[in-house]
Amino acid sequence: MPFFGFLMACFLFSHFSRRFRHHRMRIGESGPCGGGWDHPWGAWERRARRETVRAARETARQARRQWRGHGAEPAKPRSPEEEALRRARRRAAAEAGFYAHLMSYLGVIAFLALINLLTTRYPWFIWPALGWGIGIFSHWMAVFGSHMLRQRYFDPAVERELRRERATMQTEKQASIDELSSSIAHEIRNPIAAAKSLVQQMGEDPTSVENVEYAKVALEELERVEHRVSHLLKYAKEEDYSFALVNLANVVDSALTQLRAKLDSAKVAVSRNYIAGPTVKADAEKLRQVFANVVDNAIDALATIPEGRRIDLFLENGNGRATVRVRDNGCGIAPEKVERIFNPFFTTKPQGTGLGMAISKKIVEAHQGGIEVTSDVGRGTEFTVTLPMPARN
């Protein structure tokens, strides 16, 4: 047994020695990245040591300059090519280290097997060979095994999940585009068809006294199309935001001032349940549009209430968030419609464009906030807008 172990160790040592030399020659000819190194392995190793010493000296000089009060120049970020070369060098060094470890193992085990052969017939060299062999296997797994397992099992699994997620996102995106296209076609086709019919009637009898009324209605329908298209462009356009520290109570009050005439004509009482609001970093004009849309919808929802029309506003803050709640005691929204309230072109108003709340949601999300709605049919609706508050230094 020691004799066969000695022969096997010598054979493996010779085999992996050739592999090691071939590996060194391959690195010396083409480099880890195929970039064409001109230096042999030993020269490259000496060059790497010199670069390490040079880098250490440069680091020491920078530390001394900082100590003397002169700021050191920031280190330049590595380019992608340099990062690839650095990773390839580390990989080549790890592979060469494993082969060196393996040859040391085989050489020592061959020497032990020879001693075992000359001293006793009991194969005691197997036990150090087995113990060190576990270390060799662990080293192989660290250098080659983990890389192989990642390429064979982990990377394909990740790629499959990514393809599945892309397919799901593409399907959802296509469904949203189909729904939006259908809504746009419906909102634009009907007014144009009505205007076309009226113009045809005017052409059939140019002297009719009803042509004035027909022209008036046709212009109203075309203005309706123009209004919807302008809102659609506003919804699709990526607007610029001017963020600054603003008082949220002042923004809400400006929205109420904008709708004061409509509130008075609709006989709606407004209850401001706040004195001063929190400060947020936001675009005040864009947020004013959001609260104006919410309050305007609340006024329209109160149209069917004969008396006691009321809108309550609350400002709260806590856990780094500022919250604005707008509650009305109107007719409420049906549960099947609440989920669609922020969809483009969805509206419960006869003359609505269906883009006001969609634009409001887009503005709030641009502020890293959120907007939600809860409603109870016959009892009212409440909109909740949450915004992040600036961190305190």
N, C-alpha and C positions, 0 to 999 in steps of 0.2 A: 504493500500500500504506500509506504513512503517513497519507494522508487517511482511508482506511477504518478504520485503527486508531484515529485520533483520534475519528471518529464513534462507533465501538463503545465506546471508553472513556467518552465523554461520555454515551452512552445507559445504560451499566451504572452509571455514577456517579449518574445521575438515578434509576434504578430502585432501587438499594440505599440511596440517601438516603431515599427514601420508606419503604423497609422499616425503616430505622433509626429514622425518626420514629415510624412505627407501633409499633415495638417499645418505644420510650420511652413513648408514650402508653398502651400496654397495661399496662406496668409501673406507670405512674403512677396508672392507674384502679383496677387490681385487686391489684397487688402480686404477687410471685412465687408466693405461696401462696394467692392469691385472697382475701386478708384485707382488701382495701379500703384502699390507701394514699391519703391525701388530698393528699400533696405531689407536685409535679412532679419531673421527673428532677433538675434542678439543685438544688432545695431538698433532695431526698433525699440527693444527693451531699454537700452542705454539712453536712447533719445527720450523715451517716456519718463525715465527717472530725472533726466535733466530738466524736462518741462515741469515736472512736479516740484523740483527744487526751485526753479525760476518762479513758479506760481507762489510758492511759500514765501520766497524773498519779497515778491511784490506785495503780498498780503501784509507782511511785517512792515514794509515801508508805508503802506497806507495807514496801518495802525499807528505808526509813529507820527505821521502827519496829523491824524486826528487828535493824538495826545497833545501835540503842540498847538492845537487850535485851528489847524488848516483842514478844511473839509476835504476828504478824499473824493476823487471822481467816481461816480457810480459805475459799477461794472456793466459792460455792454452785454445785452442779451444775445444768446447764441442763435445763429441762423438755423433753419431746419436741416440744412446739410451738415452743419457741425454737430447738431444733436444726433442725427442719424449715425455719423461717424463715431461719436462718443458711445452710443449704444452698441454699435457693432464691435468696437474695441473691447468693451466690457464683456460682450458675449464671447468673443474669441479668447479673451483671457480666461474666462470661466471654463471653456472647453479645454484649453491647454492645461489648466490647473487640474482638471479631472484626469486627463491622460497621464500627467505626471504622478498624480496620486495612485492611479492604477498600476503604473509601472513600478513604483516604489513597493506597493503591496505585493506584486508578483515576484519581484526580486527578493524581498524579505522572506516570503513564504517558500520560494525555491531554496533559499539558504537554510531555512528551518527544516525543510523536507530532507535536504542533504545530511544535515546533522542527525536528524531522526534515523535516516537510513544507516548511518555509520555507527550509531550508538545502540539502538534498540529496535525491535521489530514492532513494538506497540506504536500505532500512528498518532502520537500526541500532538503533532503539528496541525492536526485538523481543527483543534479547538481555537488556537489563535487565528487560524485562517477563517474560521466561521465567524468569530467575533469581529475581526477587522472587515470581513466581507459584508457584514451588515452596514458598517460605515461606508464602504464603497458603494453599496446599493443606494444608501441615503444620498450620497454625493451625486450619483447618476440621476436619481429622481430630481434633485435640485437643479441640475444642469440641463438634462435632456428630457426626463420624464414629464415634468410639469409643463414644459413647452409642447411636448407631443400631445399630452392630454388636453391642453388648452386648444390646440389646433384641431384635434380630432373630435372633441366632444363639446367643449365650452363655446368656442367661436361659432360652430354651426348652429348650436341652440340659440345663441344670441341673435344670429342672423335670421333664423326662422321667426323669432319673436318680433324683430324689427319689421320683417316683411308683413307679418300679421297685423302689427300696429299700423303700418303704412296703408295696408289695404282697408282697414277699418276706418282710418281717418279719411281716406279718399272717398269711401262710400258715404260717410257722413257729410263730407264737403259737397259731394255731388248731389246728395239729397237736399242740402241747404240751397245750393245753386238752382236746382229744379224748382223748389218751392218759391224762391225769390223771383225767378223768371216768370213763373205762373202768376204770382201776385202782381208783378209789374205789368204783364200783358193785360190782366184783368182791369187794373186801375187805369190804364191808358186807353185801352180799346173801347171801353164803354162810352166815355165822353167824346172820343173822336167819332164813333159810330153815330151818336146822337147829333153832333154838329154836322156830320156829312148828310144825314137824313134831312135836317132843316135846310141846309143849303140846296139840296136837290128840290125840295118843295118850293123854295124861292125861285129856282130856275124854271120850274114848270109854269109858274104864273108870276112873272116879274112885276105886274101891276097890282098885285094883291095888297090890301091894306094890312094884312097880317104879317107881311114881310119884316116890318120893323120889330115886331115881337119875336119873330123867328131869328132875326139877326141878333137880338139881345140875348136870347137863350143860347145861341151858338157861341157867342163871345164868352158867355159864362162858362160853358163847357170847355172851351179852349183855355180859359184862364185856370180852370180846375186842373187841366193837364199840366199847364206850366207850373202851377203850384206844387204838384206832386213831383215833377221832374226836378225842380229846384231843391225840394226836400231830399230827394234821392241823391242828388249830387252832394249835398251837404253831409248826408250820412256816409257816403262812400269816400269823401275827401279826407285825407290825412291833414288835420288842422295843426297849426302850431300853438303851443301852450306857453303862456308866460307865468311861471310859478313865482309866487311871493307869499310872505306871511300875511294872512288876512284873518279878520275876525269873522267867524261863521255866523254870528248873530247879525252882523251888518249885511252879509250876503243875503240871508233869508229876508231881512227887512227890505232890501232893495227889490227883491222879487215881489213882495207884497205891495210895495209902492207902484211897481209897474202894472199890477193888476187891480189897483185900487178902484178904478172906474167900473170895471166889470164886477168886482165884489159888491160895490154899492148898488149897481143896477140889479144884481141878482139877489139883493137883500141877504147877504151871507155875513154872519158874524165871525170874526177871527179872534181866537184866544191865543195869545202869546205866553206860553208857560215857561218863560225864561227872562232873565234880566240881562245877563251878559253871556256870550258864548265863548267856546274855546277857540284858540288860534290854530289854524292849519296852514300848511303850505299848499297853495292851490292857485288856479287861474280864476279870479273872482268873477269875471264876466261869463266864463263857461259854466261855473257853478250856479250863477244867477239864472241862466237858461234852464238848468235842471230843475231848480225849485219853482221857477215860473211854470214849467210844463206840468209839474206835479200839482201845484195849486190850481192851475187852469183846468186840469182834468177833474179835480175835486169840485170845482164850481159847476162844471157840466153835469157831474153825477148828482148834484143837489137840485137839479132843475125839476125833478118829479116830486120833490118834497114840498108840501104846501106851506109849511111854516116851521120855524125853529131850525133853519139852516145854519150849520155851524162847522167851522174848521178849527181844529186844535193843533198847535205846533209845539213840539218839545225839542229841547237841545240838551244832550247829555254827553258826558265824557268819562272814560275809565278804561284801564288796561291798554293805554296807548291809542285808543280809538275815540273819535268824535262821532256822535250819532244824532241825526235829525229825523224826527218822526212827524209825519203829516197825516192827520186822521180826520175823516169827515163822517157825517151821519147820513150819507146818501143811500142810494138804492143798492149799492154793492155790486159785485161782479160774480157771475156764475163760476163754480169751480172749474169747469172745463175751459173757461176763457182766461182764468188767472194765469195758467201756465204759458199762455201765448201772448201775454200782455206786452212783452218786450220784443216780440217778433216783428220784423219789418212789414209794414202794410197791414198789420192787424189792428183794427179799430172797431169800436162799438158806436162811433158817432156817424151820422149820415153824411156829414161833410168833412170828416176827418181824413188825414193823409195816412195815418197808421205808422208814422215815422218819428213822432215826438218822443215816445218812450224809448224807442230803439236808439235814438240819438242821445237821450239822457243816460242810458246805460253805458253807451260808448264813452261818454265824457267822464262818468264816475269811475269806470275801469281804467281810464287813462290817468286818473289820480290815485291808482292802486287801492280803490275802494270798492264798495259793493252796494247794490240797490235791490231791495226785496219788496214784495207786496203781499199783504194778507187781506182777505175780504170775507165778509159775511153778508149774504144776500138779505136785503131788507134792514140791515143794521149799519152798514158803512164799510169803508175801505181805509187801510192804513199803509202808507209807503214809508219805508225805512232806508235812509241813506247813511252809510258808515264811511268814514274817511280816516286815514292814518294821521296821527298827530306827530309833529316833528320831535325828534329825540332831544332831550335836555342835556346840555353839556355840564 
